[in-house]
Amino acid sequence: MLNEPIFLDYAATTPLAPEVAAAMQGWLASGRPYANPASTHVAGRESAAAVAVARDQVARLLNTKPGCLIFTSGATESDNLAIQGAARARAHRGKHLITMPTEHKAVVDTFKALERDGFQVSWLPPAVDGLLGIEDIASAMRTDTQLVSVMHVNNETGVMQNIREIGELCRSRGVLFHTDAAQSVGKVAIDLEEMPIDLLSFTAHKFYGPQGVGGLYIADRPSCKISPILFGGGQERRLRPGTVPVHLVAGLGVAAEGARQQMHTDHERMQILNDRLWNGVRNIAGVTRNGSAPQCYPGILNFSVSGVEGESLMLGMEPVCVASGSACNSVSAESSYVLRGMGRSDLLAQSAVRFSFGRATTEREIDIAIERYRNTVDHLRSIAPPISAAF
Ligand SMILES: *Cc1c(COP(=O)(O)O)cnc(C)c1O
């Protein structure tokens, strides 16, 4: 029983919802008419209809028009398309861009690539609680600023940026606003009809849909024009050429529908689990929360503990599956650049562990995680006293 994995790493990926798997299997089953949705014959029209249903389902989740949504392979591609696409479409007007050092690598490395291509990027750090101040963005803006990209919910800390305020500032200055919403779509209510957002990236596998499919919202405004970064067929308004994968898109649609129906209940449960975990660890000597902004998505909780190394903690806690640093980076021993970007010392960043919960997480699993965490911290401290002297 205790050796069954306890999965507390939902921020890295989520399991498929049963209804999503069923919808996808319907398309994968042999004998099923299966055609390219771009083909105009009757079989193709059936595929195209399924893609249209999925686009409607995502549009309803985000309260937008289906025509504003483009399907991609996931948030990495959507981030690249939004950021490179906006920067290139507006390069004749100016080459200044604004983002944060605590963004996901898909955003950070896209901006770094643009820097190598002659764009200038202002990297605005957040305060110690993880939040970026609106005044900091306002004062970084120049007459040649073309794009601001600030993520909605941070994947390591759960910190939720004030995207409405940032969007309003951008609109008032005629600057495009992109947000990487991979961690919030399907988990936090987003109403694109009333939010001043120009470009929004999301991915199905963070909300119980399949890996390998996601999308980009592009506001229906004349000023919101982006250039493609891939070239080929004319699919997805020529902005994302390539055959649309019907089974993946159908799964994305069903996941969006499920999220729309369950979001409120899911969110309430995340808060209960978050409170339970934090109350179980907060009194351990040397524990500090990473990302203490007033608004956080409660499905993610990240904290450091003095005198212990996160990677050893993570391994010691098995079979409880958590993340140390960023999951995408956990091959490298380097401490989290997100936490260092929030002003955490190298040592404190190295001792961070991220817990993230989902629909199947139980209170009992949280209790086991608390116990494993406490025992592992005690054990590691008892075998390595010299490290704690460094704090
Ligand atoms: C997971 C994630 C991504 C990458 O999404 P993929 O679909 O795996 O490419 C990008 N940004 C954030 C914030 C994420 O959490």
Ligand as a Chemical Component Dictionary entry (heavy atoms), coordinates in Angstrom:
data_LIG
# 
_chem_comp.id                   LIG 
_chem_comp.type                 NON-POLYMER 
_chem_comp.pdbx_formal_charge   0 
_chem_comp.three_letter_code    LIG 
# 
loop_
_chem_comp_atom.comp_id 
_chem_comp_atom.atom_id 
_chem_comp_atom.alt_atom_id 
_chem_comp_atom.type_symbol 
_chem_comp_atom.charge 
_chem_comp_atom.model_Cartn_x 
_chem_comp_atom.model_Cartn_y 
_chem_comp_atom.model_Cartn_z 
_chem_comp_atom.pdbx_ordinal 
LIG C1 C1 C 0 3.662 22.867 -18.882 1  
LIG C2 C2 C 0 3.918 24.295 -19.169 2  
LIG C3 C3 C 0 4.365 24.718 -20.429 3  
LIG C4 C4 C 0 4.697 23.746 -21.534 4  
LIG O1 O1 O 0 3.579 23.082 -21.988 5  
LIG P1 P1 P 0 3.739 21.885 -23.050 6  
LIG O2 O2 O 0 2.364 21.645 -23.517 7  
LIG O3 O3 O 0 4.304 20.748 -22.280 8  
LIG O4 O4 O 0 4.626 22.354 -24.136 9  
LIG C5 C5 C 0 4.545 26.052 -20.640 10 
LIG N1 N1 N 0 4.299 26.950 -19.673 11 
LIG C6 C6 C 0 3.881 26.590 -18.447 12 
LIG C7 C7 C 0 3.620 27.617 -17.415 13 
LIG C8 C8 C 0 3.675 25.247 -18.156 14 
LIG O5 O5 O 0 3.279 24.888 -16.940 15 
# 
loop_
_chem_comp_bond.comp_id 
_chem_comp_bond.atom_id_1 
_chem_comp_bond.atom_id_2 
_chem_comp_bond.value_order 
_chem_comp_bond.pdbx_ordinal 
LIG C1 C2 SING 1  
LIG C2 C3 SING 2  
LIG C2 C8 DOUB 3  
LIG C3 C4 SING 4  
LIG C3 C5 DOUB 5  
LIG C4 O1 SING 6  
LIG O1 P1 SING 7  
LIG P1 O2 DOUB 8  
LIG P1 O3 SING 9  
LIG P1 O4 SING 10 
LIG C5 N1 SING 11 
LIG N1 C6 DOUB 12 
LIG C6 C7 SING 13 
LIG C6 C8 SING 14 
LIG C8 O5 SING 15 
# 
